[in-house]
Amino acid sequence: MSLLLAQLVVPITLLQDLQGTKISIGQLAEGQIFLRDGEWLTLVPVGEYVR
C-alpha cells in the first residue's frame, strides 16, 4: 500500500483510458479506404503527401 493511500480517509476511484491513441484525420479524398489483411496505411501531413 502506498504512503499516500495509507493517509487517505476516504476511498478513491481511478479512471484510465485503455483505448490508446486516437488520430483525427479529417476527410479522405475518396471517402473511405478498405485494407486487406497484411496491407499497410501510412498517414502523412498534407504538405508531405506525394501521389
PASEBA-1860 file (N, C-alpha, C; in nm, 3 decimals):
! residues 51
1> MSLLLAQL> 0.085/-0.117/0.000/0.000/0.000/0.000/0.090/0.124/0.000 ~ 0.060/0.220/-0.087/0.143/0.340/-0.096/0.121/0.430/0.026 ~ 0.219/0.516/0.051/0.210/0.609/0.164/0.089/0.700/0.149 ~ 0.065/0.751/0.026/-0.049/0.840/0.003/-0.180/0.766/0.032 ~ -0.193/0.646/-0.018/-0.316/0.569/0.005/-0.337/0.542/0.153 ~ -0.230/0.517/0.225/-0.240/0.490/0.368/-0.288/0.614/0.444 ~ -0.263/0.733/0.391/-0.302/0.857/0.458/-0.446/0.899/0.427 ~ -0.505/0.843/0.322/-0.641/0.882/0.284/-0.743/0.825/0.382
9> VVPITLLQ> -0.847/0.902/0.405/-0.952/0.858/0.496/-1.072/0.806/0.418 ~ -1.083/0.846/0.289/-1.196/0.804/0.206/-1.144/0.722/0.087 ~ -1.224/0.629/0.039/-1.182/0.553/-0.080/-1.178/0.644/-0.203 ~ -1.094/0.612/-0.299/-1.086/0.689/-0.423/-1.112/0.596/-0.542 ~ -1.152/0.654/-0.653/-1.173/0.580/-0.777/-1.080/0.636/-0.882 ~ -1.014/0.549/-0.956/-0.927/0.591/-1.066/-0.991/0.551/-1.197 ~ -0.984/0.640/-1.295/-1.037/0.614/-1.428/-0.921/0.623/-1.526 ~ -0.904/0.521/-1.609/-0.792/0.519/-1.702/-0.844/0.493/-1.843
17> DLQGTKIS> -0.787/0.565/-1.940/-0.824/0.545/-2.080/-0.743/0.428/-2.134 ~ -0.808/0.317/-2.162/-0.739/0.198/-2.209/-0.747/0.179/-2.360 ~ -0.812/0.271/-2.431/-0.830/0.254/-2.574/-0.707/0.293/-2.654 ~ -0.617/0.367/-2.596/-0.497/0.407/-2.669/-0.517/0.534/-2.748 ~ -0.418/0.565/-2.828/-0.417/0.688/-2.906/-0.521/0.686/-3.017 ~ -0.589/0.797/-3.034/-0.684/0.813/-3.143/-0.633/0.925/-3.233 ~ -0.649/0.909/-3.363/-0.599/1.007/-3.458/-0.717/1.065/-3.536 ~ -0.730/1.196/-3.537/-0.831/1.263/-3.619/-0.765/1.300/-3.750
25> IGQLAEGQ> -0.819/1.249/-3.862/-0.754/1.272/-3.991/-0.835/1.359/-4.086 ~ -0.954/1.398/-4.047/-1.035/1.480/-4.137/-1.097/1.395/-4.247 ~ -1.123/1.456/-4.361/-1.188/1.388/-4.472/-1.086/1.317/-4.562 ~ -1.120/1.199/-4.609/-1.038/1.126/-4.705/-1.084/1.162/-4.845 ~ -0.989/1.171/-4.937/-1.020/1.212/-5.074/-1.126/1.124/-5.139 ~ -1.117/0.993/-5.121/-1.215/0.901/-5.180/-1.326/0.863/-5.082 ~ -1.328/0.926/-4.966/-1.434/0.900/-4.869/-1.406/0.787/-4.773 ~ -1.347/0.677/-4.821/-1.315/0.565/-4.733/-1.205/0.480/-4.796
33> IFLRDGEW> -1.140/0.402/-4.714/-1.032/0.315/-4.760/-1.058/0.175/-4.701 ~ -1.047/0.074/-4.783/-1.059/-0.064/-4.737/-0.921/-0.128/-4.745 ~ -0.878/-0.187/-4.636/-0.748/-0.255/-4.633/-0.770/-0.405/-4.626 ~ -0.691/-0.477/-4.703/-0.694/-0.623/-4.696/-0.593/-0.668/-4.590 ~ -0.607/-0.788/-4.542/-0.518/-0.843/-4.443/-0.373/-0.832/-4.491 ~ -0.289/-0.769/-4.410/-0.147/-0.754/-4.443/-0.112/-0.624/-4.513 ~ -0.211/-0.547/-4.560/-0.183/-0.418/-4.625/-0.150/-0.312/-4.520 ~ -0.073/-0.212/-4.561/-0.033/-0.102/-4.472/-0.098/0.027/-4.517
41> LTLVPVGE> -0.120/0.116/-4.421/-0.170/0.250/-4.449/-0.079/0.347/-4.373 ~ -0.019/0.441/-4.444/0.068/0.540/-4.381/0.002/0.676/-4.389 ~ -0.013/0.742/-4.275/-0.074/0.875/-4.268/0.038/0.978/-4.261 ~ 0.031/1.081/-4.349/0.131/1.188/-4.352/0.060/1.322/-4.357 ~ 0.127/1.429/-4.313/0.067/1.563/-4.324/0.043/1.599/-4.471 ~ -0.059/1.680/-4.496/-0.096/1.718/-4.633/0.024/1.772/-4.710 ~ 0.108/1.855/-4.647/0.221/1.915/-4.715/0.328/1.816/-4.756 ~ 0.326/1.697/-4.700/0.425/1.594/-4.733/0.370/1.485/-4.824
49> YVR> 0.242/1.498/-4.864/0.178/1.395/-4.945/0.231/1.397/-5.088 ~ 0.276/1.280/-5.136/0.322/1.264/-5.274/0.240/1.152/-5.335 ~ 0.177/1.180/-5.447/0.090/1.080/-5.510/0.165/1.001/-5.612
END
